[in-house]
């Protein structure tokens, strides 16, 4: 990026790093499908091979850097590719601390892949700074974070984590998918590397896989670019176009979805079929006060626990509006059975120990009318 953009977030979302084609003035950056580029007079220009750079990809990479306050962004073929690309900053022999409550796909990477690469991982309750400090050892090089956590919405104090990391010379990685940079800008809080599954809220239409990473550290940016280019994990041009289009409407989508989620969460609390609701927008949610010091809203995702296991299939068979799937952040409401979908990769005994039970569901509220959505959910909750 050549210059900082000091516009407010809503303006950055719409105009991003570049809002028109410099060659034609077109209102959208074209989808550059070329795999390679002509070397005029045998000399490479700004672009030489699509794995290394693409104008369509530049747009979304600049956008995430602007939104998070970074100096450079990186677009990957999925959210997990983004996490893997970020964690490439670690080396064999390093030790990583991670939350004990986190997305199932991340758990699989941290337990099945990183150890094979010589990286040891310790899972701790990151809501307790002392437990994080106690887990630090001489080989510790990184601290991976997720707040609110997925699916139990545990709140980690990011400023406290940054203080521990700086004291111990650790890199901090934050999966900021739930909150997005609109609600919880990560880098201004001191996080080294911000990560997003752009498949979710940033894309917003359940029509692409994408991941984004950004940093404010020039040396880290250089290394991230080197790994992205070497691994070939970059986001394809057409998906970049879809993502850029989705980012433009993030503010209006997320505000509408968050308003609906707050209504749904309060009604779930009062429903007799529901044993518990996990949502930072509720006054009695553990960590709510910490959350509101680092985020400007509770988001649009809720987890809730039913009283009886038999209620789960009845609910899933009865509801008609939500898409029943392992995802979130779309314009449509998405209902997820955490045990069998989003967290299927985590062993049953581990899930049980963490409080992820078979009656736990997660709902990502979309932009439908909340009254219609509640009528549909209520019918499912009360189905015989």
C-alpha positions as CSV (number, residue, x, y, z in Angstrom):
1,X,0.0,0.0,0.0
2,X,1.3,3.4,-1.0
3,X,-0.6,5.6,1.5
4,X,-2.7,5.4,4.5
5,X,-6.5,6.0,4.2
6,X,-7.9,8.1,7.0
7,X,-11.6,7.7,6.0
8,X,-14.0,6.2,8.5
9,X,-14.8,2.5,8.3
10,X,-18.1,2.8,6.4
11,X,-16.4,4.8,3.6
12,X,-13.4,2.4,3.5
13,X,-15.8,-0.5,3.1
14,X,-17.4,1.0,0.0
15,X,-14.3,2.5,-1.7
16,X,-11.7,0.1,-0.3
17,X,-8.1,0.6,-1.6
18,X,-9.2,1.3,-5.1
19,X,-12.8,1.9,-6.2
20,X,-12.5,2.1,-10.0
21,X,-10.5,0.6,-12.8
22,X,-7.5,3.0,-13.6
23,X,-7.6,1.9,-17.2
24,X,-11.2,2.5,-18.1
25,X,-12.8,4.1,-15.1
26,X,-15.1,1.1,-14.6
27,X,-16.9,1.2,-11.2
28,X,-15.6,-2.3,-10.4
29,X,-12.1,-3.6,-10.7
30,X,-12.2,-6.2,-13.5
31,X,-11.7,-9.9,-12.9
32,X,-8.2,-10.5,-14.2
33,X,-8.2,-14.2,-15.1
34,X,-4.8,-14.3,-16.7
35,X,-2.3,-16.7,-15.2
36,X,0.7,-14.9,-16.5
37,X,1.7,-11.4,-17.7
38,X,3.8,-10.2,-20.7
39,X,7.3,-9.1,-19.8
40,X,7.7,-6.1,-22.0
41,X,11.2,-6.1,-23.6
42,X,11.9,-9.2,-21.5
43,X,11.6,-7.3,-18.2
44,X,9.0,-8.0,-15.6
45,X,6.5,-5.3,-14.7
46,X,4.3,-4.9,-11.6
47,X,2.8,-8.3,-12.3
48,X,4.6,-11.3,-13.7
49,X,2.7,-14.5,-12.5
50,X,-0.7,-14.7,-10.9
51,X,0.4,-16.7,-7.9
52,X,2.7,-13.7,-7.0
53,X,0.2,-10.9,-7.7
54,X,-3.1,-10.1,-9.4
55,X,-4.9,-6.7,-9.6
56,X,-8.2,-8.3,-8.5
57,X,-6.5,-9.7,-5.4
58,X,-4.8,-6.4,-4.7
59,X,-8.2,-4.8,-4.1
60,X,-9.3,-7.1,-1.2
61,X,-5.8,-7.3,0.2
62,X,-5.6,-3.5,0.4
63,X,-9.1,-3.4,1.9
64,X,-8.4,-5.6,4.9
65,X,-5.2,-3.7,5.6
66,X,-7.1,-0.4,5.6
67,X,-9.9,-1.8,7.8
68,X,-7.6,-3.3,10.4
69,X,-4.9,-0.6,10.3
70,X,-2.3,-2.8,8.7
71,X,0.4,-2.0,6.2
72,X,-0.3,-5.0,3.9
73,X,-3.0,-7.6,3.5
74,X,-3.0,-11.2,2.2
75,X,-6.0,-13.0,0.6
76,X,-6.1,-16.8,0.8
77,X,-8.3,-19.5,-0.7
78,X,-10.1,-20.2,2.6
79,X,-10.2,-19.2,6.2
80,X,-8.1,-22.2,7.2
81,X,-5.5,-21.4,4.5
82,X,-5.3,-17.9,6.1
83,X,-4.7,-19.4,9.5
84,X,-2.2,-21.8,8.1
85,X,-0.5,-19.0,6.3
86,X,-0.3,-16.9,9.4
87,X,1.1,-19.7,11.5
88,X,3.8,-20.3,8.9
89,X,5.6,-17.5,10.9
90,X,6.3,-20.2,13.4
91,X,9.2,-22.7,13.0
92,X,9.9,-26.3,14.0
93,X,10.7,-26.4,17.7
94,X,8.4,-23.5,18.5
95,X,5.6,-23.7,21.1
96,X,2.2,-22.1,20.6
97,X,-0.4,-21.3,23.2
98,X,-4.1,-21.5,22.0
99,X,-7.5,-21.2,23.6
100,X,-9.2,-24.4,24.8
101,X,-12.5,-23.2,23.2
102,X,-12.1,-22.5,19.5
103,X,-13.3,-23.4,16.1
104,X,-13.1,-27.1,15.2
105,X,-11.1,-26.6,12.0
106,X,-8.5,-24.7,13.9
107,X,-8.4,-27.4,16.6
108,X,-7.7,-30.0,13.9
109,X,-4.9,-27.9,12.4
110,X,-3.3,-27.3,15.8
111,X,-3.5,-30.9,16.9
112,X,-3.1,-33.0,13.7
113,X,-0.9,-30.8,11.5
114,X,1.3,-28.5,13.5
115,X,2.8,-31.3,15.7
116,X,3.9,-33.1,12.5
117,X,5.8,-29.9,11.6
118,X,7.5,-29.9,15.0
119,X,5.4,-27.2,16.6
120,X,3.9,-28.0,20.0
121,X,0.6,-26.6,21.1
122,X,-0.8,-26.1,24.6
123,X,-4.5,-25.3,25.1
124,X,-5.4,-23.1,28.0
125,X,-8.3,-21.0,29.2
126,X,-7.3,-17.6,27.7
127,X,-10.0,-15.8,29.7
128,X,-7.5,-16.2,32.7
129,X,-4.3,-14.2,32.0
130,X,-2.5,-16.1,34.8
131,X,-3.1,-19.4,33.1
132,X,-1.7,-18.0,29.8
133,X,1.4,-16.6,31.6
134,X,1.9,-20.0,33.4
135,X,1.8,-21.8,30.0
136,X,4.7,-19.8,28.6
137,X,8.0,-21.7,28.3
138,X,11.4,-20.9,26.8
139,X,10.3,-22.3,23.4
140,X,7.0,-20.4,23.3
141,X,6.9,-18.1,20.2
142,X,3.2,-17.5,19.6
143,X,-0.2,-16.9,21.2
144,X,-3.3,-17.7,19.1
145,X,-6.5,-16.1,20.2
146,X,-10.2,-16.1,19.4
147,X,-12.7,-13.8,21.1
148,X,-15.6,-14.2,21.5
149,X,-14.7,-17.9,21.3
150,X,-16.5,-20.4,19.1
151,X,-19.0,-21.7,20.2
152,X,-19.2,-20.8,23.9
153,X,-18.5,-17.1,23.5
154,X,-15.8,-16.9,26.1
155,X,-14.3,-13.4,26.2
156,X,-10.5,-12.9,26.3
157,X,-9.0,-9.6,27.3
158,X,-6.9,-8.8,24.3
159,X,-5.0,-6.0,25.9
160,X,-4.0,-8.4,28.7
161,X,-2.9,-10.9,26.2
162,X,-0.8,-8.4,24.3
163,X,0.9,-7.3,27.5
164,X,1.8,-11.0,28.3
165,X,3.0,-11.5,24.7
166,X,5.2,-8.4,24.7
167,X,6.6,-9.3,28.1
168,X,7.6,-12.7,26.7
169,X,8.4,-11.7,23.1
170,X,5.6,-13.7,21.6
171,X,3.7,-13.2,18.4
172,X,-0.1,-12.7,18.8
173,X,-2.5,-14.1,16.3
174,X,-6.2,-13.2,16.5
175,X,-9.0,-15.0,14.5
176,X,-11.3,-12.0,14.3
177,X,-14.0,-13.7,12.1
178,X,-16.9,-13.3,14.5
179,X,-16.4,-9.6,15.2
180,X,-14.9,-8.4,11.9
181,X,-12.7,-5.2,11.8
182,X,-15.9,-3.2,11.8
183,X,-16.7,-4.2,15.4
184,X,-13.3,-5.1,16.8
185,X,-10.3,-3.7,15.0
186,X,-7.5,-6.0,16.1
187,X,-4.2,-4.3,15.2
188,X,-5.0,-1.0,17.2
189,X,-5.3,-3.2,20.2
190,X,-1.7,-4.4,19.8
191,X,-2.4,-7.7,18.0
192,X,0.5,-8.6,15.6
193,X,-1.5,-10.7,13.0
194,X,-5.3,-10.4,12.4
195,X,-7.0,-13.3,10.6
196,X,-10.4,-13.6,9.1
197,X,-12.4,-16.3,7.5
198,X,-13.8,-14.0,4.8
199,X,-16.2,-16.8,3.8
200,X,-18.3,-15.5,6.7
201,X,-19.3,-11.8,7.3
202,X,-16.8,-10.1,5.0
203,X,-18.1,-12.1,2.0
204,X,-21.5,-12.2,3.5
205,X,-23.5,-14.2,0.9
206,X,-22.4,-17.8,1.3
207,X,-21.0,-17.9,-2.2
208,X,-17.3,-18.1,-1.7
209,X,-14.4,-19.5,0.3
210,X,-11.8,-16.9,1.3
211,X,-9.4,-16.0,4.1
212,X,-7.7,-12.7,4.9
213,X,-4.6,-11.8,7.0
214,X,-3.0,-8.5,7.8
215,X,-0.3,-7.0,10.0
216,X,1.1,-3.6,10.9
217,X,4.7,-5.0,11.1
218,X,6.8,-4.6,7.9
219,X,9.0,-7.6,8.7
220,X,6.0,-9.9,9.4
221,X,4.4,-8.6,6.2
222,X,7.5,-9.5,4.2
223,X,7.5,-13.0,5.6
224,X,3.8,-13.5,5.1
225,X,4.1,-12.5,1.5
226,X,7.0,-14.9,1.0
227,X,5.0,-17.8,2.5
228,X,1.8,-16.9,0.5
229,X,3.8,-16.9,-2.8
230,X,5.8,-20.0,-2.0
231,X,2.7,-22.0,-0.9
232,X,0.5,-20.8,-3.7
233,X,-2.5,-20.4,-1.4
234,X,-3.8,-17.1,-2.8
235,X,-7.4,-16.3,-3.5
236,X,-8.5,-16.7,-7.1
237,X,-9.5,-13.6,-9.1
238,X,-13.3,-14.2,-9.4
239,X,-13.5,-15.0,-5.6
240,X,-11.7,-11.7,-5.0
241,X,-14.4,-9.9,-7.1
242,X,-17.1,-11.6,-5.0
243,X,-15.3,-10.7,-1.8
244,X,-14.8,-7.1,-2.7
245,X,-18.5,-6.8,-3.6
246,X,-19.4,-8.4,-0.2
247,X,-17.2,-6.1,1.8
248,X,-18.9,-3.0,0.4
249,X,-22.2,-3.9,2.2
250,X,-20.6,-5.2,5.5
251,X,-21.8,-2.3,7.6
252,X,-25.5,-2.3,6.7
253,X,-25.6,-6.2,6.8
254,X,-23.8,-6.5,10.1
255,X,-25.8,-3.8,11.8
256,X,-29.1,-5.4,10.6
257,X,-28.0,-8.8,11.6
258,X,-26.7,-7.7,15.0
259,X,-30.0,-5.9,15.8
260,X,-31.9,-9.1,14.9
261,X,-29.5,-11.2,17.0
262,X,-30.1,-9.1,20.1
263,X,-33.9,-9.6,19.8
264,X,-33.5,-13.3,19.2
265,X,-31.1,-13.8,22.1
266,X,-33.4,-12.1,24.6
267,X,-36.4,-14.3,23.4
268,X,-34.3,-17.5,23.6
269,X,-33.4,-16.6,27.2
270,X,-37.1,-16.6,28.1
271,X,-38.1,-19.7,26.2
272,X,-38.8,-22.8,28.5
273,X,-37.1,-25.2,26.0
274,X,-33.8,-23.3,26.2
275,X,-31.4,-24.1,29.1
276,X,-28.8,-21.4,28.3
277,X,-27.9,-18.7,25.9
278,X,-24.3,-17.5,25.1
279,X,-24.2,-14.0,23.6
280,X,-22.2,-10.9,24.7
281,X,-25.2,-8.7,24.1
282,X,-26.9,-10.2,27.2
283,X,-26.4,-8.2,30.4
284,X,-25.3,-11.2,32.4
285,X,-22.9,-12.7,29.9
286,X,-19.5,-13.5,31.5
287,X,-16.9,-11.1,30.2
288,X,-19.4,-8.7,28.7
289,X,-17.7,-5.7,30.3
290,X,-14.3,-6.7,28.9
291,X,-15.8,-7.3,25.5
292,X,-17.3,-3.9,25.4
293,X,-13.9,-2.3,26.1
294,X,-12.5,-3.9,22.9
295,X,-15.5,-4.2,20.6
296,X,-18.3,-1.8,19.7
297,X,-21.1,-4.4,19.6
298,X,-22.0,-8.1,20.5
299,X,-22.1,-9.3,16.9
300,X,-24.7,-11.4,15.1
301,X,-24.0,-15.0,16.3
302,X,-25.6,-16.7,19.3
303,X,-25.1,-20.1,20.8
304,X,-27.9,-21.7,22.9
305,X,-28.4,-25.0,24.7
306,X,-31.6,-27.0,24.6
307,X,-32.9,-28.8,27.7
308,X,-33.4,-32.2,26.1
309,X,-31.4,-34.0,23.5
310,X,-34.6,-35.1,21.7
311,X,-35.4,-31.4,21.0
312,X,-32.4,-31.1,18.6
313,X,-33.7,-33.2,15.7
314,X,-37.2,-31.8,16.2
315,X,-35.9,-28.3,15.9
316,X,-33.7,-29.1,12.8
317,X,-36.6,-30.9,11.1
318,X,-39.1,-28.1,11.8
319,X,-37.4,-24.8,11.0
320,X,-37.8,-23.6,7.4
321,X,-36.0,-20.2,7.3
322,X,-32.5,-21.0,8.5
323,X,-30.0,-22.8,6.4
324,X,-28.8,-25.8,8.5
325,X,-25.1,-25.8,7.8
326,X,-21.6,-25.4,9.4
327,X,-21.0,-21.8,8.6
328,X,-22.1,-18.3,9.6
329,X,-22.1,-14.7,8.5
330,X,-24.4,-14.9,5.5
331,X,-27.3,-12.7,4.7
332,X,-29.5,-15.7,5.4
333,X,-29.7,-17.1,9.0
334,X,-27.6,-20.2,9.4
335,X,-28.3,-22.8,12.2
336,X,-25.5,-25.1,13.2
337,X,-25.5,-28.2,15.4
338,X,-22.0,-27.6,17.0
339,X,-21.4,-31.2,18.1
340,X,-21.9,-32.7,14.6
341,X,-21.0,-29.8,12.3
342,X,-18.7,-27.0,13.2
343,X,-16.9,-28.9,16.0
344,X,-17.1,-32.4,14.6
345,X,-13.2,-32.5,14.4
346,X,-12.9,-32.3,18.1
347,X,-13.0,-35.6,20.0
348,X,-16.2,-36.2,22.0
349,X,-14.5,-36.3,25.4
350,X,-12.7,-33.0,24.7
351,X,-16.0,-31.4,23.6
352,X,-17.8,-32.7,26.7
353,X,-15.0,-31.4,29.0
354,X,-15.2,-27.9,27.4
355,X,-19.0,-27.8,27.8
356,X,-19.8,-28.3,24.2
357,X,-22.7,-30.7,24.6
358,X,-25.0,-32.4,22.1
359,X,-27.8,-30.0,22.8
360,X,-25.7,-26.9,21.8
361,X,-26.7,-25.0,18.7
362,X,-25.2,-21.9,17.1
363,X,-27.3,-19.5,15.1
364,X,-25.9,-16.8,12.9
365,X,-28.7,-14.3,12.5
366,X,-29.2,-13.0,9.0
367,X,-31.0,-10.0,7.7
368,X,-34.5,-11.4,7.5
369,X,-37.2,-9.8,9.5
370,X,-36.6,-10.8,13.1
371,X,-40.3,-11.5,13.7
372,X,-40.4,-14.0,10.9
373,X,-37.3,-15.6,12.1
374,X,-38.5,-15.9,15.7
375,X,-41.9,-17.3,14.6
376,X,-40.0,-20.0,12.7
377,X,-37.6,-20.8,15.6
378,X,-40.4,-20.8,18.1
379,X,-42.2,-23.4,16.0
380,X,-39.1,-25.5,16.0
381,X,-38.6,-25.1,19.8
382,X,-42.1,-26.2,20.5
383,X,-42.4,-29.0,18.0
384,X,-43.7,-32.3,19.3
